[in-house]
Amino acid sequence: MARVNIEICTDPSDIAFERDKSREFLDHWQALRNGGPVPRADAINPGTMKSLLPQIVIFELVDENTVRYRLAGTLATKRLGFEPRGLNLIDFTPPALRGEVRLAFDIAGRHNAGVLTHFTLVYGEEMPARLELVLLPLAAPEGQPPRVISLSTREPYPNTLHEPVIVQRPTNRIDDATVFDIGFGIPHALLDAYRT
């Protein structure tokens, strides 16, 4: 299996997001912190992030092999073609990418760092689209598994009246990944273990 090249960014303002909504998502998350710890899951106010809600998914990290969908926005659900609540993301991930997906969620949910990644999915009539995925930690209520809030945005399709919505085929590779410091450091030991 080819390893993904993981970049490190120590200043989130330096991240080169491809989609404006990704920056808006990070800025909203930072505002919830207000200089404090990781935002609590119950601090999420849907009214303050209406433009982002359709593409947001919240996950629970039940164990190292279970990244459970807790809540999915309407567009995220449409892209999947079904309501994913309670299902395990790892079950829908191609076997060759499961290690990278587990690592990304572990970095965000258990090590309180941000993750930015890009990959291509195929929609509708064999129409590929590059997706940008941002993962950020959320503090779960006492006694509950760690949580991760995510936003996925994709490039628009040029010259089409109706963009295809449902994913036809999952990706078999991750184009790039960046782990970024959101005030709690970078889990270098975890990344070093992945690289060896």
C-alpha positions, 0 to 999 in steps of 0.5 A: 500500500502506498503511503500518503504524503502528510504535510504539517502546518503549524499555523492554521491561517497558512492552510491553502484551502481550495474551497471557501467553505472550508475556511469558513468552517475552521473559522466557525470552529475557532470562534466556538473555542473563543481561545479555550479548549476544544468546543463541546458538541452541544455548543454547535448552534445550527443557526450560526452555520446554516450555509455549512450544515448540509455538508457537515457530518459528526462522527463518534470514535467508538474504538480503533475500528469504528468511526460511527456516523452520529449526524449527517447533513442533508447534502452529505446524506444525499451524496451517500444515497442513504441515511448513515446514522449509526453506521460505521464509516470504516465499513464503507471505506475501501480496504486499502484506505482504512488505515489512513482513514483511521489515522485521520480520525484518530489525529482529529478526535483523540489528538486534537489536531485538524486534518485537511485532505483531498480525494476524488469520488465518482458521481452520477454518469461517471463524473469524477469530482475532487473533494476537500475534507476537513476534520476537527475535534469536538468534546463529547459529553462525559463518558461518551466516545470522542467526536469529530466534526467534518465538512466535505465540499467538492469542486463544481461541475462546469457546464452542467444544469444539474450536478449529480449528487449520489456517489457512484464509486468510492475513491481508491486513493487519497491525493494529499493530506495536511495535519494542522495545529489548532492550538494543541500541537501536532501528534508527531509520534503518531505520524512518525509511526505511520511513515515507518 
